[in-house]
Amino acid sequence: MDHFLYRNGALHAEDVPVADIAAAVGTPFYVYSTATLTRHFKLFDDALDGMDHLVCFAMKSASNQAIIKVLADAGAGMDVVSVGEYLRAKAAGVPGDKIVFSGVGKTADEMRTALDGGIRQFNIESEPEMIVLDQVAQSLGVRAPITVRVNPDVDAKTHAKIATGKSENKFGIPISRARDVYAMAGKLPGLKVIGIDVHIGSQLTELAPFEAAYSKVAELTEQLRADGHDITRLDLGGGLGIPYTRSNEAPPLPTDYGNLIKRTVGHLGCEIEIEPGRLISGNAGIMVTKVIYVKSGEDRDFLILDAAMNDLIRPAMYEAWHDIVPVIEPAPGTEPAKYDVVGPVCESGDTFAKSREMSPVGADDLVAFRSAGAYGAVMSSEYNSRPLIPEVLVDKDQFAVIRARPTYQEMIARDTLPPWLG
């Protein structure tokens, strides 16, 4: 469920007409719903009711400080994968003891920043990383809390580019070597082993891969405890998918996911962490864009928008589907038209949809890309010297720009000429 609905023939973001936002900030832009963000966080939080737990929002899906603040105020922790995300979380007021640091390539400087500023735990991905963290922690006179990310070799049955739990993926330590790696960690004086981490991928639409992975984690927990390790926390990652099209069968609900967690690892008495991103932010945001032209081609019509692949790269990168709807609701019985929906960037890959049946629209009409709140704005770029587009947050009947569109002058002024070209 989201809070982007038609009222009196016009698409609204909560209680704000989307066309009013477009008139105020120009197109294209992203707009997020506070009510949807908090509702989706609460679904996960409630799903783990009765267990000691923390829901950590995966900031890589949407890292605007306003979004972070909304979720932190609701009780969320944060899962970060870079020192930039860590500093964003801190700037938004998230305490260090609610920030989990993931990622395969943490540097010594990143580790030092997190240890200085406070951190809940590091999710360690390799033995070399473990050694560096031990050295950094000892240099600061502290012990770094860690989990080790194990790779359970489970097929998440998702897109190859977002699968992370198979043996050929770059993530984690093979679960077959986990006991040896934990034995090594236990001997390093700058580290404190507190738990196990696992994450098998993103946009999972069935529970079976989770069950296979978590069952392996439960078995490993018992083995590590028998080896003398004090395993008190299980970080089970994220990855639960969302319905990108309303005609598809819906993925499992957070309540079903929570019941699975209780069934597979609930008997271990561990604190549970989960790191959802897409399911919290995905349907909480839309991208709104304007039709520049409708062009007739040899065998098809092209809907040319003022948004492009640099603004929303998921279709070009993942062949991803987003429902595309007009901001003005079509009249009942309107026959659909078929378009290739494209942007103005000089790439054939700048295509959002091919042969898409949708309500007919014309030049200057506004359309919205649904389910664009996750991996939309955070993956955008200034390719073709196109400024980053605004982000807007709505709360009931009010809205505010939470990232402004830079001017062309501001964008160009970030370049500097070397002295010999002056």
C-alpha positions as CSV (number, residue, x, y, z in Angstrom):
1,M,0.0,0.0,0.0
2,D,1.1,3.6,-0.7
3,H,-0.3,7.0,-0.4
4,F,-0.2,8.1,-4.0
5,L,-3.9,8.0,-5.1
6,Y,-6.2,9.7,-7.5
7,R,-8.7,12.2,-5.9
8,N,-11.2,14.0,-8.0
9,G,-9.3,13.0,-11.1
10,A,-5.9,14.1,-10.0
11,L,-3.0,12.1,-8.6
12,H,-2.1,13.1,-5.0
13,A,0.8,12.5,-2.8
14,E,-1.0,12.1,0.5
15,D,-3.1,15.2,0.6
16,V,-1.1,17.2,-1.9
17,P,-1.9,17.3,-5.6
18,V,1.2,16.2,-7.5
19,A,0.5,18.9,-10.2
20,D,0.9,21.5,-7.5
21,I,4.4,20.2,-6.6
22,A,5.3,20.2,-10.3
23,A,4.2,23.8,-10.6
24,A,6.4,24.7,-7.6
25,V,9.6,22.8,-8.3
26,G,9.5,22.0,-12.0
27,T,10.0,18.5,-13.6
28,P,11.3,16.0,-13.3
29,F,11.4,15.4,-9.5
30,Y,11.1,12.7,-6.9
31,V,8.4,12.9,-4.2
32,Y,8.2,10.7,-1.1
33,S,5.3,10.1,1.3
34,T,6.0,10.3,5.1
35,A,3.0,8.1,5.8
36,T,4.2,5.3,3.5
37,L,7.7,5.4,4.9
38,T,6.5,5.1,8.5
39,R,3.8,2.5,7.7
40,H,6.3,0.2,6.0
41,F,8.8,0.5,8.8
42,K,6.1,-0.3,11.3
43,L,5.1,-3.4,9.4
44,F,8.6,-4.8,9.9
45,D,8.9,-3.7,13.5
46,D,5.5,-5.3,14.3
47,A,6.5,-8.5,12.5
48,L,9.3,-9.1,15.0
49,D,7.2,-8.2,18.0
50,G,8.1,-10.5,20.9
51,M,11.7,-10.8,19.9
52,D,14.6,-8.5,20.9
53,H,15.2,-6.8,17.6
54,L,16.2,-3.7,15.7
55,V,15.0,-2.8,12.2
56,C,17.9,-1.1,10.4
57,F,16.9,0.8,7.3
58,A,19.3,0.0,4.3
59,M,20.3,3.5,3.4
60,K,21.7,2.5,0.1
61,S,18.1,2.4,-1.1
62,A,17.4,6.1,-0.2
63,S,19.8,8.2,1.7
64,N,18.3,11.7,1.9
65,Q,18.6,13.0,5.4
66,A,14.9,13.9,5.6
67,I,14.0,10.2,4.9
68,I,16.6,9.0,7.4
69,K,15.2,11.4,10.1
70,V,11.6,10.2,9.5
71,L,12.6,6.6,10.0
72,A,14.9,7.3,12.9
73,D,12.2,9.2,14.7
74,A,10.0,6.1,14.1
75,G,12.6,3.9,15.9
76,A,14.7,2.6,13.0
77,G,18.4,2.0,13.1
78,M,20.5,2.4,9.9
79,D,22.5,0.0,7.8
80,V,25.3,1.8,6.0
81,V,27.9,0.7,3.4
82,S,30.2,3.7,3.2
83,V,31.5,6.4,5.5
84,G,29.4,8.9,3.5
85,E,26.3,7.1,4.5
86,Y,27.6,6.8,8.1
87,L,28.1,10.6,8.2
88,R,24.7,11.2,6.7
89,A,23.1,9.1,9.4
90,K,25.0,10.9,12.1
91,A,24.0,14.3,10.6
92,A,20.4,13.2,10.7
93,G,20.7,12.5,14.4
94,V,21.1,8.7,14.4
95,P,23.2,7.6,17.4
96,G,26.2,5.4,16.6
97,D,24.8,2.5,18.6
98,K,22.0,2.2,16.1
99,I,24.3,2.2,13.0
100,V,25.5,-1.1,11.4
101,F,28.4,-0.8,9.0
102,S,28.3,-3.3,6.1
103,G,30.1,-3.4,2.8
104,V,32.9,-5.4,1.2
105,G,35.6,-2.7,0.9
106,K,35.7,-0.7,4.2
107,T,38.9,1.3,4.4
108,A,41.0,2.0,7.6
109,D,39.9,5.6,7.5
110,E,36.3,4.6,7.3
111,M,36.7,2.2,10.2
112,R,38.5,4.9,12.3
113,T,35.7,7.4,11.6
114,A,33.0,4.9,12.7
115,L,34.9,3.9,15.8
116,D,35.5,7.5,16.8
117,G,31.9,8.4,16.2
118,G,30.3,5.3,17.6
119,I,29.1,2.2,15.9
120,R,26.8,-0.7,16.7
121,Q,28.8,-3.3,14.8
122,F,30.9,-3.9,11.7
123,N,29.7,-6.7,9.4
124,I,33.1,-8.2,8.4
125,E,33.4,-9.5,4.9
126,S,36.9,-11.0,4.8
127,E,40.0,-12.0,6.8
128,P,42.1,-9.1,5.4
129,E,39.4,-6.6,6.5
130,M,39.3,-8.3,9.9
131,I,43.0,-7.8,10.4
132,V,42.8,-4.1,9.4
133,L,39.9,-3.4,11.7
134,D,41.8,-5.1,14.6
135,Q,44.8,-2.8,13.9
136,V,42.7,0.3,13.8
137,A,40.8,-0.6,16.9
138,Q,44.0,-1.3,18.8
139,S,45.5,2.0,17.7
140,L,42.4,3.7,19.2
141,G,42.5,1.6,22.4
142,V,39.0,0.1,21.8
143,R,37.5,-3.2,20.8
144,A,35.4,-3.2,17.7
145,P,32.1,-5.2,17.9
146,I,31.8,-7.5,14.9
147,T,29.7,-10.0,13.1
148,V,31.2,-12.0,10.2
149,R,29.1,-12.1,7.0
150,V,28.8,-15.7,5.9
151,N,27.9,-16.7,2.4
152,P,25.5,-19.6,2.6
153,D,25.6,-20.4,-1.1
154,V,21.8,-20.0,-1.5
155,D,20.2,-19.0,-4.7
156,A,18.0,-16.0,-4.0
157,K,16.2,-16.4,-7.3
158,T,16.4,-12.7,-8.1
159,H,18.2,-10.6,-10.8
160,A,21.8,-11.7,-11.2
161,K,23.1,-8.2,-10.5
162,I,21.4,-8.0,-7.0
163,A,22.0,-11.6,-5.9
164,T,24.6,-11.7,-3.1
165,G,24.4,-15.1,-1.4
166,K,25.8,-17.5,-4.0
167,S,29.3,-18.9,-3.9
168,E,30.4,-17.0,-7.0
169,N,29.3,-13.6,-5.5
170,K,31.9,-11.3,-4.0
171,F,30.1,-11.0,-0.6
172,G,31.0,-12.7,2.7
173,I,33.0,-15.7,3.7
174,P,32.0,-19.2,2.6
175,I,30.0,-20.7,5.4
176,S,32.2,-23.8,5.2
177,R,35.1,-21.7,6.5
178,A,33.2,-19.8,9.1
179,R,34.4,-21.6,12.1
180,D,38.0,-21.1,11.2
181,V,37.4,-17.4,10.5
182,Y,35.7,-17.0,13.9
183,A,38.6,-18.8,15.6
184,M,40.9,-16.2,14.0
185,A,38.6,-13.3,15.1
186,G,38.6,-14.6,18.7
187,K,42.4,-14.3,18.9
188,L,42.5,-10.6,17.7
189,P,42.6,-8.3,20.7
190,G,41.0,-5.4,19.0
191,L,37.8,-7.3,18.1
192,K,34.8,-8.4,20.0
193,V,32.7,-11.2,18.3
194,I,29.0,-10.6,19.0
195,G,27.2,-12.4,16.2
196,I,26.7,-13.6,12.6
197,D,25.6,-11.7,9.5
198,V,24.0,-13.0,6.3
199,H,22.4,-11.3,3.3
200,I,21.5,-13.2,0.2
201,G,20.2,-10.5,-2.2
202,S,17.5,-8.0,-3.0
203,Q,14.0,-8.0,-4.5
204,L,13.3,-11.6,-3.3
205,T,9.7,-12.6,-4.0
206,E,9.5,-15.9,-2.1
207,L,10.5,-17.0,1.4
208,A,12.2,-20.3,0.6
209,P,15.7,-18.8,0.0
210,F,15.5,-17.0,3.3
211,E,14.5,-20.2,5.1
212,A,17.4,-22.0,3.6
213,A,19.9,-19.3,4.6
214,Y,18.5,-18.8,8.1
215,S,18.5,-22.5,8.8
216,K,22.2,-22.6,7.9
217,V,22.8,-19.6,10.2
218,A,20.9,-21.4,13.1
219,E,23.1,-24.4,12.7
220,L,26.3,-22.3,12.6
221,T,25.2,-20.4,15.7
222,E,25.1,-23.7,17.7
223,Q,28.5,-24.7,16.3
224,L,30.1,-21.4,17.2
225,R,28.7,-21.5,20.7
226,A,30.1,-24.9,21.1
227,D,33.5,-23.5,20.0
228,G,33.3,-21.0,22.8
229,H,32.0,-17.9,21.0
230,D,29.3,-15.7,22.6
231,I,26.9,-15.3,19.8
232,T,24.2,-12.9,20.9
233,R,23.1,-11.2,17.7
234,L,22.0,-12.3,14.3
235,D,22.0,-9.8,11.4
236,L,19.7,-11.4,8.9
237,G,20.0,-8.8,6.2
238,G,17.2,-7.5,4.0
239,G,16.0,-8.2,0.5
240,L,12.2,-8.7,0.7
241,G,10.8,-7.6,-2.6
242,I,8.0,-5.2,-3.6
243,P,5.4,-5.4,-6.3
244,Y,6.6,-3.1,-9.1
245,T,3.5,-3.7,-11.1
246,R,0.0,-4.0,-9.7
247,S,-0.8,-6.9,-12.0
248,N,1.9,-9.1,-10.5
249,E,1.4,-11.5,-7.6
250,A,2.4,-9.7,-4.5
251,P,5.6,-10.8,-2.7
252,P,5.4,-12.2,0.9
253,L,4.2,-9.9,3.6
254,P,6.5,-8.7,6.4
255,T,4.4,-10.6,8.8
256,D,5.1,-13.9,6.9
257,Y,8.8,-12.9,6.9
258,G,8.7,-12.3,10.6
259,N,7.1,-15.6,11.3
260,L,9.8,-17.3,9.3
261,I,12.5,-15.6,11.4
262,K,10.8,-16.7,14.6
263,R,10.5,-20.3,13.3
264,T,14.1,-20.7,12.1
265,V,16.2,-18.7,14.6
266,G,13.7,-17.7,17.4
267,H,14.8,-20.6,19.6
268,L,18.4,-19.3,19.8
269,G,17.7,-16.4,22.2
270,C,19.6,-13.9,20.0
271,E,18.9,-10.3,19.3
272,I,17.6,-10.0,15.7
273,E,18.6,-7.3,13.2
274,I,17.1,-7.0,9.8
275,E,18.0,-4.5,7.1
276,P,15.1,-3.8,4.8
277,G,15.5,-1.0,2.3
278,R,13.4,-1.4,-0.9
279,L,10.2,-2.5,0.9
280,I,10.4,0.5,3.2
281,S,11.3,3.2,0.6
282,G,10.3,1.7,-2.8
283,N,6.6,2.3,-2.9
284,A,7.1,5.4,-0.7
285,G,8.3,7.4,-3.7
286,I,7.4,8.3,-7.3
287,M,9.3,10.1,-10.0
288,V,7.2,12.8,-11.8
289,T,8.2,13.9,-15.3
290,K,6.7,15.8,-18.2
291,V,6.1,14.7,-21.8
292,I,8.2,16.8,-24.2
293,Y,7.0,15.2,-27.4
294,V,5.0,12.3,-28.8
295,K,6.9,11.2,-31.9
296,S,5.7,8.8,-34.6
297,G,8.4,6.4,-35.7
298,E,8.4,3.8,-38.5
299,D,6.5,1.2,-36.6
300,R,5.9,2.7,-33.2
301,D,5.2,5.9,-31.2
302,F,7.8,7.3,-28.8
303,L,6.8,9.1,-25.6
304,I,9.8,11.4,-25.0
305,L,10.0,12.6,-21.4
306,D,12.1,15.3,-19.7
307,A,13.4,12.6,-17.3
308,A,16.2,10.3,-18.5
309,M,18.2,7.3,-17.5
310,N,20.5,9.5,-15.4
311,D,17.5,10.3,-13.3
312,L,16.2,6.8,-13.0
313,I,18.6,4.2,-14.1
314,R,16.9,1.0,-13.0
315,P,15.2,0.2,-16.3
316,A,18.5,0.6,-18.2
317,M,20.6,-1.2,-15.7
318,Y,18.2,-4.0,-14.6
319,E,15.5,-4.1,-17.3
320,A,13.3,-3.0,-14.4
321,W,9.6,-2.4,-14.7
322,H,7.9,0.7,-13.2
323,D,4.2,1.4,-13.7
324,I,3.8,4.7,-15.6
325,V,0.6,6.5,-14.9
326,P,-0.8,9.9,-16.0
327,V,-1.1,12.6,-13.2
328,I,-4.6,13.4,-14.5
329,E,-6.7,10.3,-14.2
330,P,-8.0,9.1,-17.6
331,A,-11.7,9.0,-18.1
332,P,-13.4,5.6,-17.6
333,G,-13.3,3.4,-20.7
334,T,-10.3,5.3,-22.2
335,E,-8.5,3.0,-24.6
336,P,-4.8,2.5,-23.9
337,A,-2.1,3.6,-26.4
338,K,1.2,1.8,-26.9
339,Y,4.5,3.7,-26.6
340,D,8.2,3.2,-26.3
341,V,8.8,5.5,-23.3
342,V,12.2,7.2,-23.6
343,G,14.3,10.1,-22.3
344,P,16.3,12.7,-24.1
345,V,19.8,11.3,-23.3
346,C,21.9,10.3,-26.3
347,E,21.9,6.6,-25.6
348,S,19.6,3.9,-27.1
349,G,19.6,2.5,-23.5
350,D,17.8,5.6,-22.4
351,T,14.5,3.7,-22.6
352,F,12.1,3.2,-19.7
353,A,9.7,0.9,-21.4
354,K,9.1,-0.7,-24.8
355,S,5.6,-1.3,-26.3
356,R,4.1,-0.1,-23.0
357,E,0.3,0.0,-23.0
358,M,-0.8,3.0,-21.0
359,S,-3.3,5.8,-21.0
360,P,-2.7,8.1,-23.9
361,V,-0.9,11.4,-23.1
362,G,0.3,14.4,-25.0
363,A,3.0,17.0,-24.9
364,D,3.2,18.9,-21.6
365,D,1.2,16.2,-19.7
366,L,2.7,14.9,-16.5
367,V,3.3,11.2,-15.8
368,A,4.5,9.4,-12.7
369,F,6.7,6.4,-12.3
370,R,5.5,4.4,-9.4
371,S,7.7,2.5,-6.9
372,A,10.6,4.8,-7.6
373,G,11.5,5.6,-4.0
374,A,14.3,2.9,-3.8
375,Y,17.4,3.1,-5.9
376,G,16.1,6.0,-7.8
377,A,17.6,9.3,-6.6
378,V,20.6,7.6,-4.9
379,M,21.7,6.1,-8.2
380,S,21.1,9.2,-10.3
381,S,23.9,11.1,-12.0
382,E,24.7,14.2,-14.1
383,Y,25.3,12.4,-17.3
384,N,24.9,14.6,-20.3
385,S,25.4,17.5,-17.9
386,R,21.9,17.2,-16.7
387,P,21.5,18.5,-13.1
388,L,20.3,16.2,-10.4
389,I,16.6,16.4,-10.0
390,P,14.8,17.7,-6.8
391,E,13.6,15.4,-4.0
392,V,10.4,16.4,-2.2
393,L,8.9,15.1,1.0
394,V,5.2,15.2,1.7
395,D,3.5,15.0,5.1
396,K,-0.2,15.1,4.9
397,D,-1.1,18.5,3.2
398,Q,2.4,20.0,3.3
399,F,5.5,19.5,1.2
400,A,9.1,20.6,1.2
401,V,12.0,20.3,-1.1
402,I,14.6,18.1,0.6
403,R,17.2,18.3,-2.2
404,A,17.1,21.2,-4.5
405,R,17.9,21.1,-8.2
406,P,21.3,22.7,-8.8
407,T,21.5,25.5,-11.4
408,Y,23.6,24.8,-14.5
409,Q,26.0,27.4,-13.1
410,E,26.4,25.6,-9.8
411,M,26.9,22.3,-11.6
412,I,29.6,23.8,-14.0
413,A,31.3,25.7,-11.1
414,R,32.3,22.4,-9.5
415,D,34.9,22.0,-12.3
416,T,38.2,23.8,-11.9
417,L,40.8,24.5,-14.5
418,P,44.5,23.8,-13.9
419,P,46.8,26.8,-13.8
420,W,48.3,26.1,-17.2
421,L,44.9,26.5,-18.8
422,G,44.1,29.7,-17.0
